[in-house]
Amino acid sequence: MKARLHAVLASDETASWQALRLPTLVLSARQDELVPPSETRRMLALRPGCQHVALHGPHGLLQAEPEATARAIAAFVAQLV
């Protein structure tokens, strides 16, 4: 786990993130102790037009809050159709 965290922290995907040309949903966890809110704000600033949904829960929303996460994703996809 420690090696994986170091690899994630060493990675810079800024250019790839900015180059995306498709609708994007950013999910964040309000009680996330691994990814600070400043990183979510940074991601949103790099990609104007992204949709952001902050859900109650810790890091790992898919496991911790699967139903709320699924609803947020479904609502995002529904507006694309």
C-alpha positions in Angstrom: 0.0 0.0 0.0 2.8 2.4 0.8 4.5 1.8 -2.5 1.2 2.4 -4.3 0.7 5.7 -2.5 4.2 6.8 -3.4 3.5 6.0 -7.1 0.2 7.9 -7.0 1.9 10.9 -5.5 4.7 10.9 -8.0 2.3 10.7 -11.0 1.4 13.9 -12.8 -1.6 13.5 -15.1 -2.3 17.2 -15.5 -1.7 17.3 -19.3 -3.9 14.1 -19.8 -6.6 15.5 -17.7 -6.7 18.9 -19.5 -6.6 17.1 -22.9 -9.8 15.2 -22.2 -12.6 16.3 -24.5 -15.6 14.4 -23.1 -18.2 15.0 -20.4 -16.6 14.4 -17.0 -18.0 13.8 -13.6 -15.7 14.3 -10.6 -16.9 12.5 -7.4 -15.5 13.5 -4.1 -16.0 12.2 -0.6 -16.7 14.8 2.1 -14.9 12.7 4.7 -12.0 11.7 2.5 -8.8 11.6 4.6 -6.5 10.7 1.6 -7.5 13.2 -1.1 -7.7 16.8 0.3 -10.5 19.1 -1.0 -7.7 21.3 -2.5 -6.9 18.5 -5.0 -10.6 18.3 -6.0 -10.6 22.1 -6.5 -7.4 21.8 -8.6 -9.0 19.2 -10.8 -12.1 21.2 -11.4 -10.0 24.4 -12.1 -8.0 22.4 -14.8 -11.2 21.2 -16.5 -13.9 23.9 -16.6 -17.2 22.4 -17.3 -16.7 19.3 -15.3 -19.6 18.3 -13.1 -18.8 17.8 -9.4 -20.7 15.8 -6.9 -19.6 15.7 -3.3 -21.0 12.7 -1.4 -21.1 11.9 2.3 -18.6 9.3 3.0 -14.9 8.4 3.2 -12.3 7.7 0.5 -13.5 4.7 -1.5 -17.0 5.9 -2.2 -17.8 2.9 -4.4 -17.3 0.6 -1.5 -18.5 2.8 1.3 -21.5 4.4 -0.3 -22.4 2.3 -3.4 -26.0 3.4 -3.7 -25.3 7.1 -3.5 -22.4 6.7 -5.9 -24.5 4.8 -8.3 -27.2 7.4 -8.2 -24.7 10.2 -8.9 -23.3 8.4 -11.8 -26.7 7.4 -13.2 -27.9 11.1 -13.0 -24.8 12.2 -14.8 -25.2 9.6 -17.6 -28.9 10.3 -17.9 -28.2 14.0 -18.8 -25.8 12.9 -21.6 -28.5 10.9 -23.4 
